[in-house]
Amino acid sequence: MSDTGIGIAPEHQGTIFEEFRQVGTDTSKKREGTGLGLTLTKKFVELHGGNIRVESAVGKGSTFTFTLPLNQENVDGAGINPDH
């Protein structure tokens, strides 16, 4: 998933998956959310044997990428053709 938002500074990228963590320097803006969304996403992805990462630049936005393993049993059961 990508956005063109404010981006995440390199020094905060390692902490954004922590519970209740919200980053940003503008304390005058009301932040929404609880700081659990990325934590839950990371745990869900890892429970399925995958991983998630972020690439971000301040002022340019962020891209979150996750990968999940795909084994032959899952492919056969879901009718997925991995060659297409």
Short mmCIF file of the C-alpha atoms (twelve columns), coordinates in Angstrom:
data_MODEL
# 
_entry.id   MODEL 
# 
loop_
_atom_site.group_PDB 
_atom_site.id 
_atom_site.type_symbol 
_atom_site.label_atom_id 
_atom_site.label_alt_id 
_atom_site.label_comp_id 
_atom_site.label_asym_id 
_atom_site.label_seq_id 
_atom_site.Cartn_x 
_atom_site.Cartn_y 
_atom_site.Cartn_z 
_atom_site.pdbx_PDB_model_num 
ATOM 1  C CA . MET A 1  0.000  0.000   0.000   1 
ATOM 2  C CA . SER A 2  1.368  3.452   -0.842  1 
ATOM 3  C CA . ASP A 3  0.372  6.957   0.075   1 
ATOM 4  C CA . THR A 4  1.602  10.461  -0.632  1 
ATOM 5  C CA . GLY A 5  1.262  11.663  2.954   1 
ATOM 6  C CA . ILE A 6  3.782  13.282  5.251   1 
ATOM 7  C CA . GLY A 7  6.092  10.269  5.294   1 
ATOM 8  C CA . ILE A 8  7.938  8.723   8.214   1 
ATOM 9  C CA . ALA A 9  11.386 9.874   9.265   1 
ATOM 10 C CA . PRO A 10 14.095 7.187   9.170   1 
ATOM 11 C CA . GLU A 11 14.580 7.374   12.944  1 
ATOM 12 C CA . HIS A 12 10.893 6.465   13.484  1 
ATOM 13 C CA . GLN A 13 10.561 3.690   10.928  1 
ATOM 14 C CA . GLY A 14 11.859 1.059   13.334  1 
ATOM 15 C CA . THR A 15 9.223  1.886   15.950  1 
ATOM 16 C CA . ILE A 16 6.004  2.277   13.966  1 
ATOM 17 C CA . PHE A 17 5.042  -1.372  14.444  1 
ATOM 18 C CA . GLU A 18 5.151  -1.045  18.268  1 
ATOM 19 C CA . GLU A 19 1.885  -0.969  20.227  1 
ATOM 20 C CA . PHE A 20 0.348  2.469   20.761  1 
ATOM 21 C CA . ARG A 21 3.118  4.139   18.762  1 
ATOM 22 C CA . GLN A 22 2.257  7.238   16.772  1 
ATOM 23 C CA . VAL A 23 4.971  9.273   15.137  1 
ATOM 24 C CA . GLY A 24 5.136  12.814  13.910  1 
ATOM 25 C CA . THR A 25 6.431  16.117  15.105  1 
ATOM 26 C CA . ASP A 26 3.340  18.309  14.766  1 
ATOM 27 C CA . THR A 27 1.786  18.179  18.226  1 
ATOM 28 C CA . SER A 28 -0.786 20.839  17.302  1 
ATOM 29 C CA . LYS A 29 -2.721 18.356  15.153  1 
ATOM 30 C CA . LYS A 30 -5.118 15.907  16.754  1 
ATOM 31 C CA . ARG A 31 -4.032 12.370  15.986  1 
ATOM 32 C CA . GLU A 32 -6.665 9.813   15.272  1 
ATOM 33 C CA . GLY A 33 -6.444 6.131   16.019  1 
ATOM 34 C CA . THR A 34 -4.944 4.180   18.860  1 
ATOM 35 C CA . GLY A 35 -1.586 3.224   17.420  1 
ATOM 36 C CA . LEU A 36 -2.560 -0.431  17.105  1 
ATOM 37 C CA . GLY A 37 -3.253 -0.813  13.377  1 
ATOM 38 C CA . LEU A 38 0.302  -1.482  12.217  1 
ATOM 39 C CA . THR A 39 1.016  -3.631  15.269  1 
ATOM 40 C CA . LEU A 40 -1.970 -5.861  14.540  1 
ATOM 41 C CA . THR A 41 -1.143 -5.966  10.834  1 
ATOM 42 C CA . LYS A 42 2.429  -7.050  11.558  1 
ATOM 43 C CA . LYS A 43 1.292  -9.751  13.997  1 
ATOM 44 C CA . PHE A 44 -1.313 -11.057 11.542  1 
ATOM 45 C CA . VAL A 45 1.209  -11.221 8.691   1 
ATOM 46 C CA . GLU A 46 3.811  -12.928 10.895  1 
ATOM 47 C CA . LEU A 47 1.257  -15.479 12.168  1 
ATOM 48 C CA . HIS A 48 0.901  -16.526 8.533   1 
ATOM 49 C CA . GLY A 49 4.662  -16.872 8.114   1 
ATOM 50 C CA . GLY A 50 5.163  -13.588 6.287   1 
ATOM 51 C CA . ASN A 51 6.837  -10.269 6.887   1 
ATOM 52 C CA . ILE A 52 6.030  -6.594  6.433   1 
ATOM 53 C CA . ARG A 53 8.286  -3.628  5.778   1 
ATOM 54 C CA . VAL A 54 8.043  0.088   5.172   1 
ATOM 55 C CA . GLU A 55 9.850  2.412   2.805   1 
ATOM 56 C CA . SER A 56 9.242  6.077   3.481   1 
ATOM 57 C CA . ALA A 57 10.623 9.538   2.924   1 
ATOM 58 C CA . VAL A 58 9.508  12.628  4.808   1 
ATOM 59 C CA . GLY A 59 7.348  14.789  2.581   1 
ATOM 60 C CA . LYS A 60 6.967  12.072  -0.047  1 
ATOM 61 C CA . GLY A 61 4.843  9.377   1.590   1 
ATOM 62 C CA . SER A 62 5.199  5.740   2.541   1 
ATOM 63 C CA . THR A 63 4.959  2.309   0.976   1 
ATOM 64 C CA . PHE A 64 4.126  -0.751  3.052   1 
ATOM 65 C CA . THR A 65 4.871  -4.143  1.512   1 
ATOM 66 C CA . PHE A 66 4.098  -7.552  2.923   1 
ATOM 67 C CA . THR A 67 4.874  -11.045 1.738   1 
ATOM 68 C CA . LEU A 68 3.189  -14.313 2.608   1 
ATOM 69 C CA . PRO A 69 4.430  -17.817 1.840   1 
ATOM 70 C CA . LEU A 70 2.491  -19.782 -0.736  1 
ATOM 71 C CA . ASN A 71 2.851  -23.534 -0.526  1 
ATOM 72 C CA . GLN A 72 1.519  -26.137 -2.944  1 
ATOM 73 C CA . GLU A 73 -1.242 -27.227 -0.560  1 
ATOM 74 C CA . ASN A 74 -2.623 -23.669 -0.493  1 
ATOM 75 C CA . VAL A 75 -2.347 -23.378 -4.262  1 
ATOM 76 C CA . ASP A 76 -4.208 -26.642 -4.899  1 
ATOM 77 C CA . GLY A 77 -6.929 -25.931 -2.348  1 
ATOM 78 C CA . ALA A 78 -7.628 -22.417 -3.584  1 
ATOM 79 C CA . GLY A 79 -7.584 -23.133 -7.285  1 
ATOM 80 C CA . ILE A 80 -4.677 -20.729 -7.778  1 
ATOM 81 C CA . ASN A 81 -2.485 -21.084 -10.806 1 
ATOM 82 C CA . PRO A 82 0.960  -19.807 -9.716  1 
ATOM 83 C CA . ASP A 83 2.132  -19.694 -13.346 1 
ATOM 84 C CA . HIS A 84 -0.238 -16.812 -14.186 1 
# 
